[in-house]
């Protein structure tokens, strides 16, 4: 999957999920990339300014500034940088915004190294549809519940109040496995 080249291409991986970064970084290094990792936009920008990467993988929603800020900065530093935006909360509006700011492609999480490398090879335009795996209503509900639960530091009662849902109903939904992506 990796294009043939004599030297390793530089890749900036920016995601606030440290475990995901470790796993993806190793997978990309095995595929011939020199990976630099940042866990937020504020860490990533100075790294990119020092050594603009040839490729970048950027999480959309992180602590601090949005990944869209980094996409814009990377594109301004080097318009040839191939940028793949990852998100657990896919929406057409953010996909279009990411592409307009300079992203090459937009993928819904979870995405593996092979899917990311394939996305580097596909150009997108603002008219491009999201990947054919548009999430079902049940999957979107599951992701929304998880996000609100995270925002309330795992507090079930506070999450239930924020979702305007009975606590027991929320507990039943959380006891189920996540809805598979279609």
C-alpha positions in Angstrom: 0.0 0.0 0.0 2.8 2.4 0.8 4.2 4.1 -2.4 7.8 3.1 -3.2 10.3 5.6 -2.1 14.0 5.6 -1.1 13.5 7.5 2.1 10.8 7.4 4.7 8.0 10.0 4.4 7.3 12.1 7.4 3.9 11.8 9.0 2.4 13.9 11.8 -0.2 12.0 13.9 -2.3 14.2 16.1 -4.9 12.5 18.4 -5.6 12.9 22.1 -6.1 9.1 22.5 -2.6 8.1 23.6 -3.2 4.3 23.1 -4.6 4.8 19.6 -1.6 6.9 18.8 0.8 4.2 20.0 -0.9 1.5 18.0 -1.3 3.6 14.8 2.2 5.0 15.1 3.7 1.5 15.2 1.5 0.4 12.3 2.5 3.3 10.1 6.2 3.0 11.0 6.1 -0.7 9.9 4.7 0.6 6.6 7.6 2.9 6.0 6.7 6.3 7.6 8.6 8.4 10.0 5.9 9.3 12.6 5.8 12.2 14.9 3.0 12.2 17.5 1.2 15.1 19.1 -1.8 14.8 21.5 -3.3 18.2 20.7 -3.2 21.0 18.2 -1.0 23.2 20.5 1.7 20.5 20.5 1.3 19.7 16.8 1.6 23.3 15.3 5.2 23.9 16.5 6.2 20.4 15.3 4.7 21.1 11.9 6.4 24.6 11.7 9.8 23.1 12.5 9.4 20.2 10.0 6.3 20.4 7.7 5.1 16.8 7.3 4.4 15.1 3.9 1.4 13.4 5.5 -0.8 14.1 8.5 -3.5 12.2 10.4 -5.6 14.6 12.5 -8.4 13.9 15.0 -11.2 16.4 14.7 -12.2 16.6 18.3 -9.4 16.9 20.9 -8.9 18.8 24.1 -8.1 22.4 23.2 -8.4 23.7 19.7 -10.3 21.7 17.0 -8.4 19.5 14.5 -9.8 21.9 11.8 -7.4 24.5 13.1 -4.5 22.2 12.6 -5.7 21.2 9.1 -5.8 24.9 8.1 -2.3 25.5 9.5 -0.8 22.4 7.9 -2.3 23.4 4.5 -0.9 26.9 4.9 2.5 25.6 5.7 2.6 23.2 2.8 -0.4 22.8 0.4 1.1 19.5 -0.8 0.7 17.9 2.7 -1.8 15.0 2.4 -4.1 15.3 5.4 -6.6 12.7 6.6 -9.1 13.9 9.3 -10.4 11.2 11.7 -13.5 11.6 13.8 -15.8 9.6 16.0 -18.6 12.0 15.3 -19.0 12.1 11.5 -21.2 14.8 10.0 -21.4 16.1 6.5 -20.9 19.7 7.6 -17.5 19.0 9.3 -16.4 16.8 6.4 -17.1 19.6 4.0 -15.3 22.1 6.2 -12.3 19.8 6.6 -12.0 19.4 2.8 -12.4 23.1 2.2 -9.5 23.8 4.7 -7.2 21.5 2.9 -7.8 17.9 4.1 -7.3 15.2 1.5 -9.9 12.8 3.0 -12.2 12.5 6.0 -12.7 9.1 7.8 -15.0 8.0 10.6 -13.4 6.2 13.5 -12.4 3.5 14.0 -10.0 3.6 11.0 -7.0 1.3 10.7 -3.6 2.0 9.1 -4.6 0.5 5.8 -7.7 2.6 5.5 -5.8 5.7 6.4 -3.1 5.0 3.8 -5.8 4.3 1.2 -7.3 7.7 2.0 -4.0 9.4 1.4 -4.3 8.2 -2.2 -7.8 9.5 -2.8 -8.4 13.2 -3.3 -11.7 14.6 -2.1 -13.6 17.7 -2.9 -16.2 19.6 -0.9 -18.8 17.7 -2.9 -17.4 14.3 -1.8 -19.8 12.2 0.2 -18.7 10.8 3.5 -17.5 7.3 3.3 -20.2 4.8 2.4 -20.3 3.7 6.0 -22.5 6.5 7.1 -23.5 5.6 10.7 -26.9 4.3 11.5 -29.2 6.2 13.9 -28.5 3.7 16.6 -24.7 4.1 16.1 -25.0 7.9 16.3 -27.1 7.6 19.5 -24.4 5.3 21.0 -21.6 7.7 20.1 -23.6 10.7 21.4 -24.2 8.9 24.7 -20.5 8.0 25.0 -19.5 11.6 24.3 -22.0 13.0 26.9 -20.9 10.3 29.4 -17.2 11.4 28.9 -18.1 15.0 29.3 -19.7 14.1 32.7 -16.6 12.1 33.8 -18.5 8.8 33.7 -21.3 10.0 36.1 -24.4 8.1 35.0 -26.9 10.3 36.9 -25.4 13.6 35.5 -25.3 12.0 32.0 -28.9 10.9 32.2 -30.0 14.4 33.3 -28.1 15.9 30.4 -29.7 13.5 27.9 -33.1 14.0 29.5 -33.3 10.2 30.0 -34.2 8.1 32.9 -31.1 6.7 34.6 -32.2 3.1 34.3 -32.8 3.5 30.6 -29.3 4.9 30.2 -27.8 2.1 32.2 -29.6 -0.5 29.9 -28.3 1.3 26.8 -24.8 1.3 28.3 -24.9 -2.4 29.2 -25.4 -3.2 25.5 -22.5 -3.6 23.2 -21.9 -0.7 20.8 -24.0 -0.8 17.6 -21.8 -2.1 14.8 -21.0 0.4 12.0 -22.8 -0.5 8.8 
